[in-house]
């Protein structure tokens, strides 16, 4: 039985700025996920605050919102077998220092804040996040 899912992936400002978008997309495609839709956009601080609302009680919330709205990002809808889990595995741990070799964050992440990519962490969040950027 197959479990085809969609998930949202964001290539964050640090990676876009360093021209890593194509390399990151290659890693996604190598792992049998399809990029169903994508666009390069710049969001406002308010949009970032709305997007990261789930984290608003956390100490890093403001920094996160400022960062996501600091430059262009590439938002993508990924699709494939167990896409959410597969994408999270490709991304690696939030902290690049802790991420496994070969993951996006290990190879391209600068710090726990500038870790190059975001990916939905659940089916519910994937639906909300896709809706947020591709409504």
Buried (B, 14 or more C-beta within 10 A) or exposed (E): EEEEBBBBBBBBBBBBEEEBBEBBBEBBEEBEBBBBEBEEEEBEEEBBBEBBEEBEEEEEBBEBBEBBBBBBBBBBBBBBEBBBBBBBEBBBBEBBEEBEEEBBBBBBBBEBBBBBBBBBBEEEBBBBBBEBBBE
